[in-house]
Amino acid sequence: MSDEPVRDEGFSDWIDAAEAGAASYLECPAGHGSLPPRRVCPVCGATELTEASLPQTGEVETFTVTHVPMPAFAEDAPYATAVARFGPVRLTGQIVDSDLGAIENGLAVELAITVSETTGERVIGFRPV
Ligand SMILES: [Zn+2]
């Protein structure tokens, strides 16, 4: 099948672990965090990466509310996309199970893997805790 999407094995494995509540990240000797799969720290270029458990809760650093979505998301609009910090790692995802008016910088969230209605693929989501 030539139209088979390329499966990102490393990221799929990460999503599997995140769904099971066991998300991890890679940490370099300088303390920079990044998501697998990687062989080099994206900040300083270190190659000695060790795997660590992602903190259970993160904090919203910034967010954007989308009022005019693509048609596939019409039922969900408006919705919010946020950047949240989990320890040394920044993740981008969609906020789920939340009143948009309750979202603010500093909001505590947990990972909530959700399914994109546009692509049918699993994506990172955040649920307030
Ligand atoms: Zn580094």
Backbone and ligand atoms as CSV (ligand in chain L), in Angstrom:
chain,resi,resn,atom,element,x,y,z
A,1,MET,N,N,0.855,-1.198,0.000
A,1,MET,CA,C,0.000,0.000,0.000
A,1,MET,C,C,0.889,1.246,0.000
A,2,SER,N,N,0.881,1.974,-1.089
A,2,SER,CA,C,1.772,3.116,-1.196
A,2,SER,C,C,1.268,4.316,-0.401
A,3,ASP,N,N,-0.032,4.348,-0.078
A,3,ASP,CA,C,-0.537,5.507,0.653
A,3,ASP,C,C,-0.578,5.267,2.162
A,4,GLU,N,N,0.061,4.211,2.595
A,4,GLU,CA,C,0.124,3.931,4.031
A,4,GLU,C,C,0.919,5.041,4.721
A,5,PRO,N,N,0.361,5.642,5.774
A,5,PRO,CA,C,1.127,6.703,6.442
A,5,PRO,C,C,2.382,6.146,7.108
A,6,VAL,N,N,3.406,6.971,7.127
A,6,VAL,CA,C,4.641,6.560,7.792
A,6,VAL,C,C,4.386,6.589,9.292
A,7,ARG,N,N,4.601,5.475,9.943
A,7,ARG,CA,C,4.356,5.388,11.383
A,7,ARG,C,C,5.624,5.783,12.129
A,8,ASP,N,N,5.468,6.736,13.014
A,8,ASP,CA,C,6.600,7.168,13.827
A,8,ASP,C,C,6.661,6.249,15.036
A,9,GLU,N,N,7.453,5.187,14.928
A,9,GLU,CA,C,7.467,4.150,15.962
A,9,GLU,C,C,7.787,4.713,17.337
A,10,GLY,N,N,8.796,5.555,17.398
A,10,GLY,CA,C,9.191,6.068,18.700
A,10,GLY,C,C,8.098,6.881,19.349
A,11,PHE,N,N,7.454,7.737,18.561
A,11,PHE,CA,C,6.423,8.583,19.154
A,11,PHE,C,C,5.180,7.765,19.485
A,12,SER,N,N,4.841,6.772,18.665
A,12,SER,CA,C,3.704,5.913,18.971
A,12,SER,C,C,3.926,5.175,20.286
A,13,ASP,N,N,5.155,4.724,20.488
A,13,ASP,CA,C,5.474,4.051,21.742
A,13,ASP,C,C,5.303,5.008,22.914
A,14,TRP,N,N,5.708,6.258,22.693
A,14,TRP,CA,C,5.586,7.251,23.760
A,14,TRP,C,C,4.116,7.493,24.092
A,15,ILE,N,N,3.291,7.619,23.033
A,15,ILE,CA,C,1.852,7.828,23.243
A,15,ILE,C,C,1.252,6.629,23.985
A,16,ASP,N,N,1.665,5.420,23.613
A,16,ASP,CA,C,1.184,4.218,24.316
A,16,ASP,C,C,1.479,4.326,25.806
A,17,ALA,N,N,2.716,4.706,26.130
A,17,ALA,CA,C,3.118,4.816,27.532
A,17,ALA,C,C,2.339,5.926,28.226
A,18,ALA,N,N,2.145,7.046,27.519
A,18,ALA,CA,C,1.429,8.177,28.111
A,18,ALA,C,C,-0.018,7.784,28.417
A,19,GLU,N,N,-0.637,7.015,27.500
A,19,GLU,CA,C,-2.014,6.568,27.733
A,19,GLU,C,C,-2.091,5.673,28.963
A,20,ALA,N,N,-1.025,4.939,29.212
A,20,ALA,CA,C,-0.995,4.035,30.367
A,20,ALA,C,C,-0.539,4.761,31.626
A,21,GLY,N,N,-0.331,6.072,31.534
A,21,GLY,CA,C,0.076,6.843,32.703
A,21,GLY,C,C,1.550,6.709,33.016
A,22,ALA,N,N,2.350,6.316,32.037
A,22,ALA,CA,C,3.781,6.101,32.270
A,22,ALA,C,C,4.620,6.846,31.240
A,23,ALA,N,N,4.269,8.101,30.993
A,23,ALA,CA,C,5.025,8.889,30.020
A,23,ALA,C,C,6.440,9.142,30.514
A,24,SER,N,N,7.359,9.174,29.590
A,24,SER,CA,C,8.756,9.396,29.950
A,24,SER,C,C,9.312,10.557,29.139
A,25,TYR,N,N,10.520,10.966,29.488
A,25,TYR,CA,C,11.227,11.948,28.678
A,25,TYR,C,C,12.709,11.622,28.736
A,26,LEU,N,N,13.465,12.270,27.882
A,26,LEU,CA,C,14.905,12.052,27.846
A,26,LEU,C,C,15.583,13.260,28.465
A,27,GLU,N,N,16.539,12.988,29.327
A,27,GLU,CA,C,17.239,14.081,30.007
A,27,GLU,C,C,18.726,13.999,29.690
A,28,CYS,N,N,19.330,15.138,29.370
A,28,CYS,CA,C,20.763,15.165,29.096
A,28,CYS,C,C,21.500,15.538,30.386
A,29,PRO,N,N,22.826,15.430,30.408
A,29,PRO,CA,C,23.580,15.728,31.643
A,29,PRO,C,C,23.360,17.146,32.153
A,30,ALA,N,N,22.978,18.083,31.268
A,30,ALA,CA,C,22.769,19.465,31.692
A,30,ALA,C,C,21.349,19.697,32.206
A,31,GLY,N,N,20.513,18.646,32.164
A,31,GLY,CA,C,19.172,18.783,32.718
A,31,GLY,C,C,18.109,19.209,31.723
A,32,HIS,N,N,18.460,19.288,30.429
A,32,HIS,CA,C,17.451,19.619,29.421
A,32,HIS,C,C,16.560,18.409,29.172
A,33,GLY,N,N,15.285,18.648,28.990
A,33,GLY,CA,C,14.361,17.544,28.735
A,33,GLY,C,C,13.825,17.591,27.323
A,34,SER,N,N,13.597,16.416,26.731
A,34,SER,CA,C,12.983,16.332,25.405
A,34,SER,C,C,12.233,15.016,25.316
A,35,LEU,N,N,11.380,14.903,24.320
A,35,LEU,CA,C,10.602,13.679,24.161
A,35,LEU,C,C,11.313,12.703,23.237
A,36,PRO,N,N,11.181,11.406,23.521
A,36,PRO,CA,C,11.724,10.409,22.610
A,36,PRO,C,C,10.916,10.392,21.315
A,37,PRO,N,N,11.396,9.869,20.195
A,37,PRO,CA,C,12.742,9.305,20.094
A,37,PRO,C,C,13.763,10.374,19.714
A,38,ARG,N,N,14.873,10.398,20.393
A,38,ARG,CA,C,15.965,11.333,20.082
A,38,ARG,C,C,17.282,10.676,20.444
A,39,ARG,N,N,18.340,11.114,19.798
A,39,ARG,CA,C,19.668,10.623,20.155
A,39,ARG,C,C,20.558,11.773,20.609
A,40,VAL,N,N,20.086,13.010,20.392
A,40,VAL,CA,C,20.883,14.183,20.722
A,40,VAL,C,C,19.993,15.201,21.434
A,41,CYS,N,N,20.510,15.826,22.498
A,41,CYS,CA,C,19.753,16.878,23.176
A,41,CYS,C,C,19.524,18.028,22.209
A,42,PRO,N,N,18.249,18.476,22.021
A,42,PRO,CA,C,17.972,19.551,21.068
A,42,PRO,C,C,18.472,20.913,21.540
A,43,VAL,N,N,18.820,21.026,22.812
A,43,VAL,CA,C,19.270,22.317,23.346
A,43,VAL,C,C,20.784,22.448,23.273
A,44,CYS,N,N,21.503,21.431,23.788
A,44,CYS,CA,C,22.959,21.571,23.884
A,44,CYS,C,C,23.740,20.549,23.057
A,45,GLY,N,N,23.040,19.594,22.430
A,45,GLY,CA,C,23.737,18.650,21.570
A,45,GLY,C,C,24.347,17.467,22.291
A,46,ALA,N,N,24.121,17.350,23.598
A,46,ALA,CA,C,24.663,16.212,24.346
A,46,ALA,C,C,24.067,14.916,23.806
A,47,THR,N,N,24.888,13.865,23.821
A,47,THR,CA,C,24.408,12.583,23.292
A,47,THR,C,C,24.157,11.551,24.391
A,48,GLU,N,N,24.486,11.913,25.631
A,48,GLU,CA,C,24.243,10.968,26.730
A,48,GLU,C,C,22.880,11.253,27.335
A,49,LEU,N,N,21.849,10.714,26.693
A,49,LEU,CA,C,20.486,10.955,27.159
A,49,LEU,C,C,20.017,9.784,28.007
A,50,THR,N,N,19.404,10.108,29.135
A,50,THR,CA,C,18.853,9.058,29.991
A,50,THR,C,C,17.346,9.253,30.082
A,51,GLU,N,N,16.623,8.143,30.247
A,51,GLU,CA,C,15.172,8.208,30.293
A,51,GLU,C,C,14.706,8.440,31.719
A,52,ALA,N,N,13.735,9.321,31.872
A,52,ALA,CA,C,13.188,9.618,33.190
A,52,ALA,C,C,11.671,9.676,33.077
A,53,SER,N,N,10.982,9.548,34.208
A,53,SER,CA,C,9.523,9.596,34.204
A,53,SER,C,C,9.044,11.036,34.127
A,54,LEU,N,N,8.086,11.279,33.255
A,54,LEU,CA,C,7.511,12.615,33.151
A,54,LEU,C,C,6.681,12.890,34.410
A,55,PRO,N,N,6.802,14.099,34.989
A,55,PRO,CA,C,5.968,14.428,36.148
A,55,PRO,C,C,4.481,14.235,35.809
A,56,GLN,N,N,3.705,13.814,36.792
A,56,GLN,CA,C,2.276,13.557,36.566
A,56,GLN,C,C,1.505,14.824,36.217
A,57,THR,N,N,1.929,15.940,36.760
A,57,THR,CA,C,1.214,17.176,36.465
A,57,THR,C,C,2.161,18.221,35.881
A,58,GLY,N,N,1.603,19.035,35.014
A,58,GLY,CA,C,2.344,20.119,34.403
A,58,GLY,C,C,1.621,21.428,34.629
A,59,GLU,N,N,2.184,22.482,34.057
A,59,GLU,CA,C,1.629,23.810,34.274
A,59,GLU,C,C,1.512,24.520,32.937
A,60,VAL,N,N,0.341,25.103,32.669
A,60,VAL,CA,C,0.136,25.820,31.416
A,60,VAL,C,C,1.012,27.068,31.398
A,61,GLU,N,N,1.829,27.207,30.349
A,61,GLU,CA,C,2.680,28.392,30.220
A,61,GLU,C,C,2.035,29.428,29.321
A,62,THR,N,N,1.362,28.963,28.285
A,62,THR,CA,C,0.681,29.872,27.374
A,62,THR,C,C,-0.387,29.089,26.640
A,63,PHE,N,N,-1.430,29.756,26.173
A,63,PHE,CA,C,-2.478,29.038,25.450
A,63,PHE,C,C,-3.145,29.962,24.444
A,64,THR,N,N,-3.801,29.349,23.470
A,64,THR,CA,C,-4.505,30.076,22.423
A,64,THR,C,C,-5.888,29.464,22.265
A,65,VAL,N,N,-6.926,30.293,22.219
A,65,VAL,CA,C,-8.276,29.786,21.992
A,65,VAL,C,C,-8.628,29.975,20.520
A,66,THR,N,N,-9.043,28.874,19.881
A,66,THR,CA,C,-9.428,28.918,18.474
A,66,THR,C,C,-10.946,28.996,18.383
A,67,HIS,N,N,-11.440,30.076,17.812
A,67,HIS,CA,C,-12.896,30.254,17.698
A,67,HIS,C,C,-13.431,29.808,16.354
A,68,VAL,N,N,-12.574,29.824,15.328
A,68,VAL,CA,C,-13.013,29.459,13.987
A,68,VAL,C,C,-12.167,28.276,13.515
A,69,PRO,N,N,-12.628,27.077,13.809
A,69,PRO,CA,C,-11.835,25.885,13.506
A,69,PRO,C,C,-12.029,25.404,12.081
A,70,MET,N,N,-11.239,24.415,11.735
A,70,MET,CA,C,-11.467,23.716,10.477
A,70,MET,C,C,-12.791,22.957,10.618
A,71,PRO,N,N,-13.459,22.656,9.498
A,71,PRO,CA,C,-14.775,22.005,9.554
A,71,PRO,C,C,-14.804,20.757,10.443
A,72,ALA,N,N,-13.745,19.956,10.417
A,72,ALA,CA,C,-13.744,18.719,11.194
A,72,ALA,C,C,-13.829,18.968,12.689
A,73,PHE,N,N,-13.476,20.191,13.110
A,73,PHE,CA,C,-13.507,20.500,14.531
A,73,PHE,C,C,-14.692,21.384,14.910
A,74,ALA,N,N,-15.622,21.598,13.941
A,74,ALA,CA,C,-16.717,22.540,14.171
A,74,ALA,C,C,-17.489,22.235,15.452
A,75,GLU,N,N,-17.684,20.954,15.741
A,75,GLU,CA,C,-18.457,20.570,16.922
A,75,GLU,C,C,-17.722,20.932,18.202
A,76,ASP,N,N,-16.431,21.053,18.117
A,76,ASP,CA,C,-15.624,21.284,19.308
A,76,ASP,C,C,-15.365,22.762,19.574
A,77,ALA,N,N,-15.582,23.602,18.593
A,77,ALA,CA,C,-15.198,24.999,18.722
A,77,ALA,C,C,-16.053,25.727,19.753
A,78,PRO,N,N,-15.516,26.715,20.451
A,78,PRO,CA,C,-14.075,27.015,20.426
A,78,PRO,C,C,-13.292,26.022,21.280
A,79,TYR,N,N,-12.009,25.907,20.993
A,79,TYR,CA,C,-11.170,25.031,21.797
A,79,TYR,C,C,-9.836,25.715,22.038
A,80,ALA,N,N,-9.097,25.190,22.990
A,80,ALA,CA,C,-7.835,25.837,23.373
A,80,ALA,C,C,-6.654,24.906,23.145
A,81,THR,N,N,-5.599,25.475,22.614
A,81,THR,CA,C,-4.328,24.775,22.464
A,81,THR,C,C,-3.351,25.427,23.428
A,82,ALA,N,N,-2.614,24.615,24.154
A,82,ALA,CA,C,-1.717,25.160,25.172
A,82,ALA,C,C,-0.312,24.591,25.064
A,83,VAL,N,N,0.635,25.347,25.596
A,83,VAL,CA,C,1.981,24.844,25.841
A,83,VAL,C,C,2.071,24.668,27.348
A,84,ALA,N,N,2.373,23.445,27.776
A,84,ALA,CA,C,2.476,23.165,29.206
A,84,ALA,C,C,3.861,22.621,29.522
A,85,ARG,N,N,4.345,22.978,30.692
A,85,ARG,CA,C,5.669,22.531,31.124
A,85,ARG,C,C,5.508,21.411,32.140
A,86,PHE,N,N,6.120,20.265,31.822
A,86,PHE,CA,C,6.156,19.127,32.745
A,86,PHE,C,C,7.620,18.961,33.138
A,87,GLY,N,N,7.994,19.447,34.297
A,87,GLY,CA,C,9.398,19.398,34.684
A,87,GLY,C,C,10.210,20.149,33.643
A,88,PRO,N,N,11.238,19.511,33.073
A,88,PRO,CA,C,12.090,20.198,32.097
A,88,PRO,C,C,11.560,20.119,30.671
A,89,VAL,N,N,10.364,19.564,30.483
A,89,VAL,CA,C,9.848,19.340,29.131
A,89,VAL,C,C,8.649,20.230,28.839
A,90,ARG,N,N,8.664,20.862,27.667
A,90,ARG,CA,C,7.502,21.620,27.207
A,90,ARG,C,C,6.753,20.779,26.185
A,91,LEU,N,N,5.429,20.664,26.360
A,91,LEU,CA,C,4.589,19.921,25.424
A,91,LEU,C,C,3.510,20.844,24.891
A,92,THR,N,N,3.086,20.602,23.646
A,92,THR,CA,C,1.989,21.351,23.061
A,92,THR,C,C,0.815,20.401,22.867
A,93,GLY,N,N,-0.375,20.826,23.270
A,93,GLY,CA,C,-1.530,19.956,23.124
A,93,GLY,C,C,-2.827,20.724,23.256
A,94,GLN,N,N,-3.921,19.999,23.095
A,94,GLN,CA,C,-5.246,20.607,23.189
A,94,GLN,C,C,-5.807,20.390,24.588
A,95,ILE,N,N,-6.396,21.444,25.152
A,95,ILE,CA,C,-6.997,21.317,26.479
A,95,ILE,C,C,-8.352,20.627,26.342
A,96,VAL,N,N,-8.573,19.604,27.152
A,96,VAL,CA,C,-9.829,18.854,27.103
A,96,VAL,C,C,-10.521,18.918,28.452
A,97,ASP,N,N,-11.835,18.651,28.421
A,97,ASP,CA,C,-12.626,18.585,29.656
A,97,ASP,C,C,-12.486,19.842,30.498
A,98,SER,N,N,-12.538,20.999,29.852
A,98,SER,CA,C,-12.394,22.226,30.622
A,98,SER,C,C,-13.259,23.337,30.049
A,99,ASP,N,N,-13.756,24.171,30.939
A,99,ASP,CA,C,-14.433,25.394,30.563
A,99,ASP,C,C,-13.346,26.360,30.070
A,100,LEU,N,N,-13.490,26.878,28.858
A,100,LEU,CA,C,-12.437,27.743,28.313
A,100,LEU,C,C,-12.152,28.937,29.209
A,101,GLY,N,N,-13.176,29.433,29.886
A,101,GLY,CA,C,-12.983,30.587,30.754
A,101,GLY,C,C,-12.137,30.278,31.976
A,102,ALA,N,N,-11.966,28.973,32.249
A,102,ALA,CA,C,-11.200,28.577,33.438
A,102,ALA,C,C,-9.726,28.375,33.129
A,103,ILE,N,N,-9.353,28.490,31.849
A,103,ILE,CA,C,-7.960,28.262,31.476
A,103,ILE,C,C,-7.153,29.531,31.706
A,104,GLU,N,N,-6.027,29.378,32.374
A,104,GLU,CA,C,-5.162,30.525,32.607
A,104,GLU,C,C,-3.725,30.034,32.717
A,105,ASN,N,N,-2.788,30.945,32.537
A,105,ASN,CA,C,-1.384,30.572,32.688
A,105,ASN,C,C,-1.165,30.125,34.128
A,106,GLY,N,N,-0.433,29.026,34.285
A,106,GLY,CA,C,-0.189,28.499,35.614
A,106,GLY,C,C,-1.156,27.398,36.003
A,107,LEU,N,N,-2.193,27.174,35.175
A,107,LEU,CA,C,-3.161,26.117,35.448
A,107,LEU,C,C,-2.461,24.755,35.497
A,108,ALA,N,N,-2.770,23.953,36.515
A,108,ALA,CA,C,-2.180,22.616,36.634
A,108,ALA,C,C,-2.965,21.649,35.755
A,109,VAL,N,N,-2.247,20.864,34.961
A,109,VAL,CA,C,-2.888,19.919,34.047
A,109,VAL,C,C,-2.167,18.572,34.097
A,110,GLU,N,N,-2.881,17.532,33.658
A,110,GLU,CA,C,-2.261,16.227,33.487
A,110,GLU,C,C,-2.392,15.848,32.018
A,111,LEU,N,N,-1.560,14.898,31.595
A,111,LEU,CA,C,-1.629,14.423,30.216
A,111,LEU,C,C,-2.942,13.694,29.995
A,112,ALA,N,N,-3.572,13.931,28.849
A,112,ALA,CA,C,-4.793,13.226,28.482
A,112,ALA,C,C,-4.711,12.985,26.978
A,113,ILE,N,N,-4.259,11.802,26.590
A,113,ILE,CA,C,-4.122,11.504,25.170
A,113,ILE,C,C,-5.513,11.491,24.535
A,114,THR,N,N,-5.650,12.200,23.448
A,114,THR,CA,C,-6.950,12.335,22.798
A,114,THR,C,C,-6.785,12.014,21.314
A,115,VAL,N,N,-7.900,11.904,20.608
A,115,VAL,CA,C,-7.838,11.546,19.187
A,115,VAL,C,C,-8.258,12.732,18.339
A,116,SER,N,N,-7.415,13.087,17.384
A,116,SER,CA,C,-7.723,14.178,16.474
A,116,SER,C,C,-8.859,13.770,15.548
A,117,GLU,N,N,-9.903,14.598,15.479
A,117,GLU,CA,C,-11.010,14.269,14.584
A,117,GLU,C,C,-10.628,14.493,13.132
A,118,THR,N,N,-9.585,15.280,12.917
A,118,THR,CA,C,-9.160,15.563,11.548
A,118,THR,C,C,-8.383,14.396,10.959
A,119,THR,N,N,-7.452,13.867,11.738
A,119,THR,CA,C,-6.560,12.838,11.203
A,119,THR,C,C,-6.850,11.451,11.762
A,120,GLY,N,N,-7.622,11.379,12.853
A,120,GLY,CA,C,-7.887,10.093,13.487
A,120,GLY,C,C,-6.705,9.575,14.276
A,121,GLU,N,N,-5.661,10.381,14.383
A,121,GLU,CA,C,-4.480,9.955,15.116
A,121,GLU,C,C,-4.519,10.458,16.549
A,122,ARG,N,N,-3.828,9.737,17.410
A,122,ARG,CA,C,-3.759,10.169,18.796
A,122,ARG,C,C,-2.829,11.368,18.925
A,123,VAL,N,N,-3.251,12.320,19.725
A,123,VAL,CA,C,-2.455,13.528,19.932
A,123,VAL,C,C,-2.417,13.843,21.422
A,124,ILE,N,N,-1.512,14.726,21.781
A,124,ILE,CA,C,-1.360,15.112,23.181
A,124,ILE,C,C,-2.483,16.060,23.583
A,125,GLY,N,N,-3.111,15.766,24.723
A,125,GLY,CA,C,-4.100,16.657,25.302
A,125,GLY,C,C,-3.759,16.913,26.752
A,126,PHE,N,N,-4.367,17.951,27.302
A,126,PHE,CA,C,-4.157,18.279,28.716
A,126,PHE,C,C,-5.502,18.396,29.400
A,127,ARG,N,N,-5.626,17.816,30.586
A,127,ARG,CA,C,-6.857,17.924,31.369
A,127,ARG,C,C,-6.517,18.601,32.690
A,128,PRO,N,N,-7.281,19.647,33.053
A,128,PRO,CA,C,-7.027,20.311,34.334
A,128,PRO,C,C,-7.149,19.325,35.500
A,129,VAL,N,N,-6.311,19.498,36.502
A,129,VAL,CA,C,-6.368,18.611,37.667
A,129,VAL,C,C,-6.757,19.404,38.915
L,1,ZN,ZN,ZN,21.121,19.423,26.887
